Amino acid sequence: MTILLYALFVLLPSLGEGYAQRRRQKDWYGKFGSIDALRSIVTDEAELRRIRDEKGLLVAARRFRRQFPRCPLPEALKLVQSL
């Protein structure tokens, strides 16, 4: 009985929220359609390149995602790698 209650009150809402977040990210990225179109919103390419070269790809992608939190991580990684 407790397992069922746990599933109803903890697992189902968290799964629903995870799905909603992925859906919002996909919809946001869908506005751009490609990495080149997404690149047009980058305002500090030189800064992202410097961070990528000094600290690594993941750190630069996280920096980009601070500015655009709805950007999916795989797409942010591709964007920073293409700079």
PDB file with SEQRES, HELIX, SHEET and CRYST1 records, atoms N, CA, C and O in Angstrom:
SEQRES   1 A   83  MET THR ILE LEU LEU TYR ALA LEU PHE VAL LEU LEU PRO          
SEQRES   2 A   83  SER LEU GLY GLU GLY TYR ALA GLN ARG ARG ARG GLN LYS          
SEQRES   3 A   83  ASP TRP TYR GLY LYS PHE GLY SER ILE ASP ALA LEU ARG          
SEQRES   4 A   83  SER ILE VAL THR ASP GLU ALA GLU LEU ARG ARG ILE ARG          
SEQRES   5 A   83  ASP GLU LYS GLY LEU LEU VAL ALA ALA ARG ARG PHE ARG          
SEQRES   6 A   83  ARG GLN PHE PRO ARG CYS PRO LEU PRO GLU ALA LEU LYS          
SEQRES   7 A   83  LEU VAL GLN SER LEU                                          
HELIX    1 AA1 THR A    2  TYR A    6  1                                   5    
HELIX    2 AA2 ALA A    7  LEU A   11  3                                   5    
HELIX    3 AA3 LEU A   12  GLY A   30  1                                  19    
HELIX    4 AA4 ILE A   35  ARG A   39  1                                   5    
HELIX    5 AA5 GLU A   45  LYS A   55  1                                  11    
HELIX    6 AA6 LEU A   57  GLN A   67  1                                  11    
HELIX    7 AA7 LEU A   73  SER A   82  1                                  10    
CRYST1    1.000    1.000    1.000  90.00  90.00  90.00 P 1           1          
ATOM      1  N   MET A   1       0.811  -1.195   0.000  1.00  0.00           N  
ATOM      2  CA  MET A   1       0.000   0.000   0.000  1.00  0.00           C  
ATOM      3  C   MET A   1       0.864   1.273   0.000  1.00  0.00           C  
ATOM      4  O   MET A   1       0.573   2.234  -0.712  1.00  0.00           O  
ATOM      5  N   THR A   2       1.917   1.257   0.802  1.00  0.00           N  
ATOM      6  CA  THR A   2       2.773   2.448   0.869  1.00  0.00           C  
ATOM      7  C   THR A   2       3.513   2.668  -0.446  1.00  0.00           C  
ATOM      8  O   THR A   2       3.782   3.804  -0.836  1.00  0.00           O  
ATOM      9  N   ILE A   3       3.837   1.579  -1.119  1.00  0.00           N  
ATOM     10  CA  ILE A   3       4.519   1.716  -2.413  1.00  0.00           C  
ATOM     11  C   ILE A   3       3.600   2.372  -3.423  1.00  0.00           C  
ATOM     12  O   ILE A   3       4.039   3.208  -4.212  1.00  0.00           O  
ATOM     13  N   LEU A   4       2.350   2.007  -3.407  1.00  0.00           N  
ATOM     14  CA  LEU A   4       1.371   2.611  -4.307  1.00  0.00           C  
ATOM     15  C   LEU A   4       1.195   4.097  -4.013  1.00  0.00           C  
ATOM     16  O   LEU A   4       1.153   4.916  -4.931  1.00  0.00           O  
ATOM     17  N   LEU A   5       1.094   4.441  -2.741  1.00  0.00           N  
ATOM     18  CA  LEU A   5       0.975   5.852  -2.365  1.00  0.00           C  
ATOM     19  C   LEU A   5       2.223   6.634  -2.755  1.00  0.00           C  
ATOM     20  O   LEU A   5       2.126   7.769  -3.222  1.00  0.00           O  
ATOM     21  N   TYR A   6       3.399   6.029  -2.566  1.00  0.00           N  
ATOM     22  CA  TYR A   6       4.640   6.673  -2.964  1.00  0.00           C  
ATOM     23  C   TYR A   6       4.633   6.948  -4.467  1.00  0.00           C  
ATOM     24  O   TYR A   6       5.006   8.035  -4.908  1.00  0.00           O  
ATOM     25  N   ALA A   7       4.209   5.964  -5.240  1.00  0.00           N  
ATOM     26  CA  ALA A   7       4.156   6.133  -6.691  1.00  0.00           C  
ATOM     27  C   ALA A   7       3.181   7.238  -7.080  1.00  0.00           C  
ATOM     28  O   ALA A   7       3.464   8.025  -7.983  1.00  0.00           O  
ATOM     29  N   LEU A   8       2.057   7.300  -6.418  1.00  0.00           N  
ATOM     30  CA  LEU A   8       1.050   8.310  -6.755  1.00  0.00           C  
ATOM     31  C   LEU A   8       1.479   9.722  -6.388  1.00  0.00           C  
ATOM     32  O   LEU A   8       1.242  10.658  -7.152  1.00  0.00           O  
ATOM     33  N   PHE A   9       2.099   9.885  -5.242  1.00  0.00           N  
ATOM     34  CA  PHE A   9       2.381  11.224  -4.736  1.00  0.00           C  
ATOM     35  C   PHE A   9       3.794  11.727  -5.001  1.00  0.00           C  
ATOM     36  O   PHE A   9       4.044  12.926  -4.878  1.00  0.00           O  
ATOM     37  N   VAL A  10       4.709  10.862  -5.355  1.00  0.00           N  
ATOM     38  CA  VAL A  10       6.085  11.298  -5.590  1.00  0.00           C  
ATOM     39  C   VAL A  10       6.520  11.027  -7.033  1.00  0.00           C  
ATOM     40  O   VAL A  10       6.973  11.939  -7.724  1.00  0.00           O  
ATOM     41  N   LEU A  11       6.387   9.805  -7.477  1.00  0.00           N  
ATOM     42  CA  LEU A  11       6.909   9.458  -8.798  1.00  0.00           C  
ATOM     43  C   LEU A  11       6.109  10.056  -9.945  1.00  0.00           C  
ATOM     44  O   LEU A  11       6.694  10.603 -10.879  1.00  0.00           O  
ATOM     45  N   LEU A  12       4.804   9.965  -9.895  1.00  0.00           N  
ATOM     46  CA  LEU A  12       3.995  10.473 -11.007  1.00  0.00           C  
ATOM     47  C   LEU A  12       4.147  11.976 -11.222  1.00  0.00           C  
ATOM     48  O   LEU A  12       4.328  12.400 -12.363  1.00  0.00           O  
ATOM     49  N   PRO A  13       4.081  12.802 -10.173  1.00  0.00           N  
ATOM     50  CA  PRO A  13       4.287  14.238 -10.421  1.00  0.00           C  
ATOM     51  C   PRO A  13       5.687  14.572 -10.945  1.00  0.00           C  
ATOM     52  O   PRO A  13       5.839  15.445 -11.799  1.00  0.00           O  
ATOM     53  N   SER A  14       6.702  13.878 -10.435  1.00  0.00           N  
ATOM     54  CA  SER A  14       8.056  14.176 -10.902  1.00  0.00           C  
ATOM     55  C   SER A  14       8.241  13.723 -12.352  1.00  0.00           C  
ATOM     56  O   SER A  14       8.922  14.401 -13.121  1.00  0.00           O  
ATOM     57  N   LEU A  15       7.653  12.602 -12.735  1.00  0.00           N  
ATOM     58  CA  LEU A  15       7.717  12.175 -14.127  1.00  0.00           C  
ATOM     59  C   LEU A  15       6.978  13.152 -15.037  1.00  0.00           C  
ATOM     60  O   LEU A  15       7.442  13.458 -16.136  1.00  0.00           O  
ATOM     61  N   GLY A  16       5.837  13.633 -14.579  1.00  0.00           N  
ATOM     62  CA  GLY A  16       5.072  14.607 -15.356  1.00  0.00           C  
ATOM     63  C   GLY A  16       5.825  15.909 -15.540  1.00  0.00           C  
ATOM     64  O   GLY A  16       5.801  16.494 -16.623  1.00  0.00           O  
ATOM     65  N   GLU A  17       6.488  16.363 -14.501  1.00  0.00           N  
ATOM     66  CA  GLU A  17       7.259  17.610 -14.589  1.00  0.00           C  
ATOM     67  C   GLU A  17       8.455  17.442 -15.507  1.00  0.00           C  
ATOM     68  O   GLU A  17       8.783  18.350 -16.270  1.00  0.00           O  
ATOM     69  N   GLY A  18       9.112  16.292 -15.442  1.00  0.00           N  
ATOM     70  CA  GLY A  18      10.234  16.025 -16.337  1.00  0.00           C  
ATOM     71  C   GLY A  18       9.797  16.027 -17.794  1.00  0.00           C  
ATOM     72  O   GLY A  18      10.487  16.571 -18.656  1.00  0.00           O  
ATOM     73  N   TYR A  19       8.651  15.419 -18.063  1.00  0.00           N  
ATOM     74  CA  TYR A  19       8.124  15.415 -19.426  1.00  0.00           C  
ATOM     75  C   TYR A  19       7.798  16.831 -19.880  1.00  0.00           C  
ATOM     76  O   TYR A  19       8.111  17.211 -21.009  1.00  0.00           O  
ATOM     77  N   ALA A  20       7.170  17.613 -19.006  1.00  0.00           N  
ATOM     78  CA  ALA A  20       6.801  18.989 -19.367  1.00  0.00           C  
ATOM     79  C   ALA A  20       8.042  19.834 -19.649  1.00  0.00           C  
ATOM     80  O   ALA A  20       8.045  20.649 -20.571  1.00  0.00           O  
ATOM     81  N   GLN A  21       9.092  19.639 -18.855  1.00  0.00           N  
ATOM     82  CA  GLN A  21      10.322  20.403 -19.080  1.00  0.00           C  
ATOM     83  C   GLN A  21      10.962  20.042 -20.419  1.00  0.00           C  
ATOM     84  O   GLN A  21      11.387  20.928 -21.160  1.00  0.00           O  
ATOM     85  N   ARG A  22      11.032  18.752 -20.731  1.00  0.00           N  
ATOM     86  CA  ARG A  22      11.597  18.346 -22.028  1.00  0.00           C  
ATOM     87  C   ARG A  22      10.758  18.889 -23.178  1.00  0.00           C  
ATOM     88  O   ARG A  22      11.299  19.275 -24.214  1.00  0.00           O  
ATOM     89  N   ARG A  23       9.456  18.920 -23.002  1.00  0.00           N  
ATOM     90  CA  ARG A  23       8.564  19.436 -24.044  1.00  0.00           C  
ATOM     91  C   ARG A  23       8.784  20.939 -24.260  1.00  0.00           C  
ATOM     92  O   ARG A  23       8.810  21.405 -25.400  1.00  0.00           O  
ATOM     93  N   ARG A  24       8.941  21.695 -23.166  1.00  0.00           N  
ATOM     94  CA  ARG A  24       9.203  23.132 -23.286  1.00  0.00           C  
ATOM     95  C   ARG A  24      10.521  23.383 -24.001  1.00  0.00           C  
ATOM     96  O   ARG A  24      10.613  24.276 -24.843  1.00  0.00           O  
ATOM     97  N   GLN A  25      11.550  22.594 -23.666  1.00  0.00           N  
ATOM     98  CA  GLN A  25      12.849  22.752 -24.328  1.00  0.00           C  
ATOM     99  C   GLN A  25      12.743  22.437 -25.812  1.00  0.00           C  
ATOM    100  O   GLN A  25      13.289  23.159 -26.647  1.00  0.00           O  
ATOM    101  N   LYS A  26      12.051  21.373 -26.135  1.00  0.00           N  
ATOM    102  CA  LYS A  26      11.900  20.987 -27.540  1.00  0.00           C  
ATOM    103  C   LYS A  26      11.137  22.056 -28.311  1.00  0.00           C  
ATOM    104  O   LYS A  26      11.495  22.377 -29.444  1.00  0.00           O  
ATOM    105  N   ASP A  27      10.094  22.608 -27.709  1.00  0.00           N  
ATOM    106  CA  ASP A  27       9.332  23.672 -28.371  1.00  0.00           C  
ATOM    107  C   ASP A  27      10.187  24.920 -28.560  1.00  0.00           C  
ATOM    108  O   ASP A  27      10.121  25.565 -29.607  1.00  0.00           O  
ATOM    109  N   TRP A  28      10.988  25.265 -27.554  1.00  0.00           N  
ATOM    110  CA  TRP A  28      11.843  26.445 -27.653  1.00  0.00           C  
ATOM    111  C   TRP A  28      12.861  26.257 -28.770  1.00  0.00           C  
ATOM    112  O   TRP A  28      13.057  27.159 -29.585  1.00  0.00           O  
ATOM    113  N   TYR A  29      13.509  25.101 -28.818  1.00  0.00           N  
ATOM    114  CA  TYR A  29      14.511  24.857 -29.855  1.00  0.00           C  
ATOM    115  C   TYR A  29      13.853  24.758 -31.229  1.00  0.00           C  
ATOM    116  O   TYR A  29      14.473  25.100 -32.236  1.00  0.00           O  
ATOM    117  N   GLY A  30      12.623  24.301 -31.281  1.00  0.00           N  
ATOM    118  CA  GLY A  30      11.906  24.192 -32.548  1.00  0.00           C  
ATOM    119  C   GLY A  30      11.718  25.526 -33.244  1.00  0.00           C  
ATOM    120  O   GLY A  30      11.546  25.570 -34.462  1.00  0.00           O  
ATOM    121  N   LYS A  31      11.749  26.611 -32.492  1.00  0.00           N  
ATOM    122  CA  LYS A  31      11.639  27.943 -33.097  1.00  0.00           C  
ATOM    123  C   LYS A  31      12.826  28.233 -34.012  1.00  0.00           C  
ATOM    124  O   LYS A  31      12.705  28.979 -34.985  1.00  0.00           O  
ATOM    125  N   PHE A  32      13.970  27.638 -33.691  1.00  0.00           N  
ATOM    126  CA  PHE A  32      15.181  27.923 -34.452  1.00  0.00           C  
ATOM    127  C   PHE A  32      15.395  26.918 -35.572  1.00  0.00           C  
ATOM    128  O   PHE A  32      15.736  27.304 -36.690  1.00  0.00           O  
ATOM    129  N   GLY A  33      15.203  25.654 -35.295  1.00  0.00           N  
ATOM    130  CA  GLY A  33      15.274  24.636 -36.330  1.00  0.00           C  
ATOM    131  C   GLY A  33      16.658  24.130 -36.669  1.00  0.00           C  
ATOM    132  O   GLY A  33      16.795  23.006 -37.153  1.00  0.00           O  
ATOM    133  N   SER A  34      17.690  24.926 -36.429  1.00  0.00           N  
ATOM    134  CA  SER A  34      19.047  24.461 -36.731  1.00  0.00           C  
ATOM    135  C   SER A  34      20.038  25.190 -35.831  1.00  0.00           C  
ATOM    136  O   SER A  34      19.723  26.208 -35.215  1.00  0.00           O  
ATOM    137  N   ILE A  35      21.235  24.639 -35.778  1.00  0.00           N  
ATOM    138  CA  ILE A  35      22.290  25.252 -34.973  1.00  0.00           C  
ATOM    139  C   ILE A  35      22.656  26.622 -35.526  1.00  0.00           C  
ATOM    140  O   ILE A  35      22.938  27.540 -34.756  1.00  0.00           O  
ATOM    141  N   ASP A  36      22.655  26.777 -36.847  1.00  0.00           N  
ATOM    142  CA  ASP A  36      22.997  28.068 -37.450  1.00  0.00           C  
ATOM    143  C   ASP A  36      21.999  29.148 -37.055  1.00  0.00           C  
ATOM    144  O   ASP A  36      22.384  30.285 -36.782  1.00  0.00           O  
ATOM    145  N   ALA A  37      20.729  28.797 -37.026  1.00  0.00           N  
ATOM    146  CA  ALA A  37      19.714  29.769 -36.611  1.00  0.00           C  
ATOM    147  C   ALA A  37      19.857  30.087 -35.124  1.00  0.00           C  
ATOM    148  O   ALA A  37      19.677  31.232 -34.711  1.00  0.00           O  
ATOM    149  N   LEU A  38      20.177  29.085 -34.329  1.00  0.00           N  
ATOM    150  CA  LEU A  38      20.380  29.304 -32.896  1.00  0.00           C  
ATOM    151  C   LEU A  38      21.603  30.187 -32.659  1.00  0.00           C  
ATOM    152  O   LEU A  38      21.641  30.973 -31.713  1.00  0.00           O  
ATOM    153  N   ARG A  39      22.582  30.049 -33.515  1.00  0.00           N  
ATOM    154  CA  ARG A  39      23.816  30.827 -33.386  1.00  0.00           C  
ATOM    155  C   ARG A  39      23.558  32.327 -33.513  1.00  0.00           C  
ATOM    156  O   ARG A  39      24.333  33.136 -33.004  1.00  0.00           O  
ATOM    157  N   SER A  40      22.483  32.695 -34.181  1.00  0.00           N  
ATOM    158  CA  SER A  40      22.175  34.110 -34.365  1.00  0.00           C  
ATOM    159  C   SER A  40      21.834  34.821 -33.063  1.00  0.00           C  
ATOM    160  O   SER A  40      21.924  36.047 -32.997  1.00  0.00           O  
ATOM    161  N   ILE A  41      21.442  34.081 -32.019  1.00  0.00           N  
ATOM    162  CA  ILE A  41      21.103  34.739 -30.752  1.00  0.00           C  
ATOM    163  C   ILE A  41      22.305  34.860 -29.818  1.00  0.00           C  
ATOM    164  O   ILE A  41      22.217  35.502 -28.771  1.00  0.00           O  
ATOM    165  N   VAL A  42      23.417  34.250 -30.192  1.00  0.00           N  
ATOM    166  CA  VAL A  42      24.616  34.321 -29.355  1.00  0.00           C  
ATOM    167  C   VAL A  42      25.193  35.727 -29.453  1.00  0.00           C  
ATOM    168  O   VAL A  42      25.491  36.209 -30.545  1.00  0.00           O  
ATOM    169  N   THR A  43      25.346  36.375 -28.316  1.00  0.00           N  
ATOM    170  CA  THR A  43      25.851  37.747 -28.309  1.00  0.00           C  
ATOM    171  C   THR A  43      27.346  37.821 -27.999  1.00  0.00           C  
ATOM    172  O   THR A  43      27.998  38.812 -28.327  1.00  0.00           O  
ATOM    173  N   ASP A  44      27.892  36.779 -27.371  1.00  0.00           N  
ATOM    174  CA  ASP A  44      29.299  36.816 -26.966  1.00  0.00           C  
ATOM    175  C   ASP A  44      30.048  35.575 -27.431  1.00  0.00           C  
ATOM    176  O   ASP A  44      30.510  34.770 -26.623  1.00  0.00           O  
ATOM    177  N   GLU A  45      30.160  35.438 -28.750  1.00  0.00           N  
ATOM    178  CA  GLU A  45      30.842  34.267 -29.318  1.00  0.00           C  
ATOM    179  C   GLU A  45      32.289  34.178 -28.845  1.00  0.00           C  
ATOM    180  O   GLU A  45      32.775  33.093 -28.527  1.00  0.00           O  
ATOM    181  N   ALA A  46      32.970  35.303 -28.799  1.00  0.00           N  
ATOM    182  CA  ALA A  46      34.379  35.298 -28.402  1.00  0.00           C  
ATOM    183  C   ALA A  46      34.535  34.804 -26.965  1.00  0.00           C  
ATOM    184  O   ALA A  46      35.459  34.050 -26.661  1.00  0.00           O  
ATOM    185  N   GLU A  47      33.641  35.226 -26.094  1.00  0.00           N  
ATOM    186  CA  GLU A  47      33.691  34.790 -24.696  1.00  0.00           C  
ATOM    187  C   GLU A  47      33.438  33.286 -24.581  1.00  0.00           C  
ATOM    188  O   GLU A  47      34.136  32.588 -23.846  1.00  0.00           O  
ATOM    189  N   LEU A  48      32.439  32.794 -25.311  1.00  0.00           N  
ATOM    190  CA  LEU A  48      32.154  31.358 -25.280  1.00  0.00           C  
ATOM    191  C   LEU A  48      33.322  30.553 -25.848  1.00  0.00           C  
ATOM    192  O   LEU A  48      33.646  29.488 -25.324  1.00  0.00           O  
ATOM    193  N   ARG A  49      33.954  31.044 -26.906  1.00  0.00           N  
ATOM    194  CA  ARG A  49      35.121  30.362 -27.475  1.00  0.00           C  
ATOM    195  C   ARG A  49      36.269  30.314 -26.471  1.00  0.00           C  
ATOM    196  O   ARG A  49      36.933  29.289 -26.315  1.00  0.00           O  
ATOM    197  N   ARG A  50      36.491  31.445 -25.790  1.00  0.00           N  
ATOM    198  CA  ARG A  50      37.567  31.513 -24.799  1.00  0.00           C  
ATOM    199  C   ARG A  50      37.312  30.518 -23.668  1.00  0.00           C  
ATOM    200  O   ARG A  50      38.219  29.794 -23.259  1.00  0.00           O  
ATOM    201  N   ILE A  51      36.080  30.481 -23.164  1.00  0.00           N  
ATOM    202  CA  ILE A  51      35.742  29.549 -22.082  1.00  0.00           C  
ATOM    203  C   ILE A  51      35.892  28.106 -22.568  1.00  0.00           C  
ATOM    204  O   ILE A  51      36.415  27.252 -21.852  1.00  0.00           O  
ATOM    205  N   ARG A  52      35.423  27.844 -23.799  1.00  0.00           N  
ATOM    206  CA  ARG A  52      35.530  26.489 -24.358  1.00  0.00           C  
ATOM    207  C   ARG A  52      36.990  26.051 -24.437  1.00  0.00           C  
ATOM    208  O   ARG A  52      37.323  24.918 -24.090  1.00  0.00           O  
ATOM    209  N   ASP A  53      37.856  26.951 -24.891  1.00  0.00           N  
ATOM    210  CA  ASP A  53      39.269  26.602 -25.059  1.00  0.00           C  
ATOM    211  C   ASP A  53      39.997  26.465 -23.721  1.00  0.00           C  
ATOM    212  O   ASP A  53      40.885  25.624 -23.577  1.00  0.00           O  
ATOM    213  N   GLU A  54      39.617  27.297 -22.738  1.00  0.00           N  
ATOM    214  CA  GLU A  54      40.315  27.275 -21.455  1.00  0.00           C  
ATOM    215  C   GLU A  54      39.748  26.236 -20.485  1.00  0.00           C  
ATOM    216  O   GLU A  54      40.502  25.522 -19.825  1.00  0.00           O  
ATOM    217  N   LYS A  55      38.424  26.155 -20.402  1.00  0.00           N  
ATOM    218  CA  LYS A  55      37.808  25.330 -19.360  1.00  0.00           C  
ATOM    219  C   LYS A  55      37.081  24.101 -19.887  1.00  0.00           C  
ATOM    220  O   LYS A  55      36.760  23.193 -19.121  1.00  0.00           O  
ATOM    221  N   GLY A  56      36.824  24.067 -21.172  1.00  0.00           N  
ATOM    222  CA  GLY A  56      36.182  22.891 -21.743  1.00  0.00           C  
ATOM    223  C   GLY A  56      34.815  23.175 -22.335  1.00  0.00           C  
ATOM    224  O   GLY A  56      34.189  24.203 -22.073  1.00  0.00           O  
ATOM    225  N   LEU A  57      34.386  22.237 -23.131  1.00  0.00           N  
ATOM    226  CA  LEU A  57      33.135  22.353 -23.871  1.00  0.00           C  
ATOM    227  C   LEU A  57      31.921  22.406 -22.948  1.00  0.00           C  
ATOM    228  O   LEU A  57      31.020  23.220 -23.156  1.00  0.00           O  
ATOM    229  N   LEU A  58      31.889  21.556 -21.944  1.00  0.00           N  
ATOM    230  CA  LEU A  58      30.738  21.489 -21.052  1.00  0.00           C  
ATOM    231  C   LEU A  58      30.561  22.774 -20.246  1.00  0.00           C  
ATOM    232  O   LEU A  58      29.433  23.225 -20.046  1.00  0.00           O  
ATOM    233  N   VAL A  59      31.643  23.357 -19.789  1.00  0.00           N  
ATOM    234  CA  VAL A  59      31.565  24.609 -19.027  1.00  0.00           C  
ATOM    235  C   VAL A  59      31.023  25.732 -19.902  1.00  0.00           C  
ATOM    236  O   VAL A  59      30.203  26.531 -19.449  1.00  0.00           O  
ATOM    237  N   ALA A  60      31.470  25.797 -21.141  1.00  0.00           N  
ATOM    238  CA  ALA A  60      30.980  26.828 -22.064  1.00  0.00           C  
ATOM    239  C   ALA A  60      29.498  26.609 -22.386  1.00  0.00           C  
ATOM    240  O   ALA A  60      28.735  27.570 -22.477  1.00  0.00           O  
ATOM    241  N   ALA A  61      29.096  25.363 -22.557  1.00  0.00           N  
ATOM    242  CA  ALA A  61      27.687  25.076 -22.833  1.00  0.00           C  
ATOM    243  C   ALA A  61      26.817  25.455 -21.638  1.00  0.00           C  
ATOM    244  O   ALA A  61      25.719  25.983 -21.810  1.00  0.00           O  
ATOM    245  N   ARG A  62      27.299  25.192 -20.449  1.00  0.00           N  
ATOM    246  CA  ARG A  62      26.548  25.595 -19.243  1.00  0.00           C  
ATOM    247  C   ARG A  62      26.433  27.111 -19.150  1.00  0.00           C  
ATOM    248  O   ARG A  62      25.397  27.634 -18.739  1.00  0.00           O  
ATOM    249  N   ARG A  63      27.493  27.816 -19.532  1.00  0.00           N  
ATOM    250  CA  ARG A  63      27.454  29.276 -19.517  1.00  0.00           C  
ATOM    251  C   ARG A  63      26.394  29.781 -20.492  1.00  0.00           C  
ATOM    252  O   ARG A  63      25.646  30.707 -20.180  1.00  0.00           O  
ATOM    253  N   PHE A  64      26.333  29.167 -21.672  1.00  0.00           N  
ATOM    254  CA  PHE A  64      25.312  29.543 -22.647  1.00  0.00           C  
ATOM    255  C   PHE A  64      23.918  29.253 -22.103  1.00  0.00           C  
ATOM    256  O   PHE A  64      22.998  30.049 -22.291  1.00  0.00           O  
ATOM    257  N   ARG A  65      23.761  28.124 -21.434  1.00  0.00           N  
ATOM    258  CA  ARG A  65      22.448  27.747 -20.904  1.00  0.00           C  
ATOM    259  C   ARG A  65      22.014  28.633 -19.735  1.00  0.00           C  
ATOM    260  O   ARG A  65      20.822  28.716 -19.439  1.00  0.00           O  
ATOM    261  N   ARG A  66      22.954  29.289 -19.074  1.00  0.00           N  
ATOM    262  CA  ARG A  66      22.541  30.252 -18.037  1.00  0.00           C  
ATOM    263  C   ARG A  66      21.771  31.401 -18.665  1.00  0.00           C  
ATOM    264  O   ARG A  66      20.819  31.914 -18.076  1.00  0.00           O  
ATOM    265  N   GLN A  67      22.178  31.799 -19.847  1.00  0.00           N  
ATOM    266  CA  GLN A  67      21.504  32.883 -20.555  1.00  0.00           C  
ATOM    267  C   GLN A  67      20.206  32.388 -21.209  1.00  0.00           C  
ATOM    268  O   GLN A  67      19.216  33.118 -21.259  1.00  0.00           O  
ATOM    269  N   PHE A  68      20.215  31.164 -21.703  1.00  0.00           N  
ATOM    270  CA  PHE A  68      19.046  30.576 -22.375  1.00  0.00           C  
ATOM    271  C   PHE A  68      18.746  29.211 -21.745  1.00  0.00           C  
ATOM    272  O   PHE A  68      19.117  28.180 -22.305  1.00  0.00           O  
ATOM    273  N   PRO A  69      18.081  29.195 -20.589  1.00  0.00           N  
ATOM    274  CA  PRO A  69      17.882  27.939 -19.863  1.00  0.00           C  
ATOM    275  C   PRO A  69      16.997  26.923 -20.575  1.00  0.00           C  
ATOM    276  O   PRO A  69      17.040  25.738 -20.242  1.00  0.00           O  
ATOM    277  N   ARG A  70      16.212  27.346 -21.526  1.00  0.00           N  
ATOM    278  CA  ARG A  70      15.360  26.386 -22.228  1.00  0.00           C  
ATOM    279  C   ARG A  70      16.073  25.661 -23.359  1.00  0.00           C  
ATOM    280  O   ARG A  70      15.505  24.758 -23.972  1.00  0.00           O  
ATOM    281  N   CYS A  71      17.284  26.040 -23.633  1.00  0.00           N  
ATOM    282  CA  CYS A  71      18.046  25.354 -24.680  1.00  0.00           C  
ATOM    283  C   CYS A  71      18.454  23.977 -24.155  1.00  0.00           C  
ATOM    284  O   CYS A  71      19.066  23.882 -23.091  1.00  0.00           O  
ATOM    285  N   PRO A  72      18.125  22.913 -24.884  1.00  0.00           N  
ATOM    286  CA  PRO A  72      18.537  21.571 -24.449  1.00  0.00           C  
ATOM    287  C   PRO A  72      20.063  21.453 -24.421  1.00  0.00           C  
ATOM    288  O   PRO A  72      20.755  22.022 -25.265  1.00  0.00           O  
ATOM    289  N   LEU A  73      20.570  20.717 -23.454  1.00  0.00           N  
ATOM    290  CA  LEU A  73      22.022  20.575 -23.304  1.00  0.00           C  
ATOM    291  C   LEU A  73      22.703  20.016 -24.552  1.00  0.00           C  
ATOM    292  O   LEU A  73      23.747  20.539 -24.941  1.00  0.00           O  
ATOM    293  N   PRO A  74      22.162  18.977 -25.200  1.00  0.00           N  
ATOM    294  CA  PRO A  74      22.845  18.487 -26.416  1.00  0.00           C  
ATOM    295  C   PRO A  74      22.958  19.557 -27.500  1.00  0.00           C  
ATOM    296  O   PRO A  74      23.962  19.615 -28.211  1.00  0.00           O  
ATOM    297  N   GLU A  75      21.943  20.399 -27.630  1.00  0.00           N  
ATOM    298  CA  GLU A  75      21.995  21.459 -28.638  1.00  0.00           C  
ATOM    299  C   GLU A  75      22.974  22.552 -28.223  1.00  0.00           C  
ATOM    300  O   GLU A  75      23.663  23.118 -29.072  1.00  0.00           O  
ATOM    301  N   ALA A  76      23.045  22.855 -26.931  1.00  0.00           N  
ATOM    302  CA  ALA A  76      24.016  23.842 -26.452  1.00  0.00           C  
ATOM    303  C   ALA A  76      25.438  23.339 -26.688  1.00  0.00           C  
ATOM    304  O   ALA A  76      26.319  24.117 -27.053  1.00  0.00           O  
ATOM    305  N   LEU A  77      25.662  22.050 -26.483  1.00  0.00           N  
ATOM    306  CA  LEU A  77      26.986  21.479 -26.739  1.00  0.00           C  
ATOM    307  C   LEU A  77      27.353  21.584 -28.222  1.00  0.00           C  
ATOM    308  O   LEU A  77      28.478  21.951 -28.560  1.00  0.00           O  
ATOM    309  N   LYS A  78      26.406  21.263 -29.103  1.00  0.00           N  
ATOM    310  CA  LYS A  78      26.663  21.377 -30.534  1.00  0.00           C  
ATOM    311  C   LYS A  78      26.961  22.809 -30.931  1.00  0.00           C  
ATOM    312  O   LYS A  78      27.855  23.067 -31.737  1.00  0.00           O  
ATOM    313  N   LEU A  79      26.210  23.737 -30.362  1.00  0.00           N  
ATOM    314  CA  LEU A  79      26.408  25.149 -30.684  1.00  0.00           C  
ATOM    315  C   LEU A  79      27.789  25.620 -30.275  1.00  0.00           C  
ATOM    316  O   LEU A  79      28.498  26.235 -31.071  1.00  0.00           O  
ATOM    317  N   VAL A  80      28.177  25.337 -29.041  1.00  0.00           N  
ATOM    318  CA  VAL A  80      29.485  25.790 -28.548  1.00  0.00           C  
ATOM    319  C   VAL A  80      30.610  25.105 -29.326  1.00  0.00           C  
ATOM    320  O   VAL A  80      31.650  25.714 -29.583  1.00  0.00           O  
ATOM    321  N   GLN A  81      30.405  23.856 -29.696  1.00  0.00           N  
ATOM    322  CA  GLN A  81      31.430  23.152 -30.471  1.00  0.00           C  
ATOM    323  C   GLN A  81      31.575  23.761 -31.865  1.00  0.00           C  
ATOM    324  O   GLN A  81      32.665  23.750 -32.437  1.00  0.00           O  
ATOM    325  N   SER A  82      30.486  24.288 -32.409  1.00  0.00           N  
ATOM    326  CA  SER A  82      30.544  24.844 -33.769  1.00  0.00           C  
ATOM    327  C   SER A  82      31.123  26.252 -33.823  1.00  0.00           C  
ATOM    328  O   SER A  82      31.388  26.761 -34.911  1.00  0.00           O  
ATOM    329  N   LEU A  83      31.322  26.884 -32.686  1.00  0.00           N  
ATOM    330  CA  LEU A  83      31.860  28.253 -32.677  1.00  0.00           C  
ATOM    331  C   LEU A  83      33.322  28.281 -33.071  1.00  0.00           C  
ATOM    332  O   LEU A  83      33.929  29.351 -33.114  1.00  0.00           O  
TER     333      LEU A  83                                                      
END                                                                             
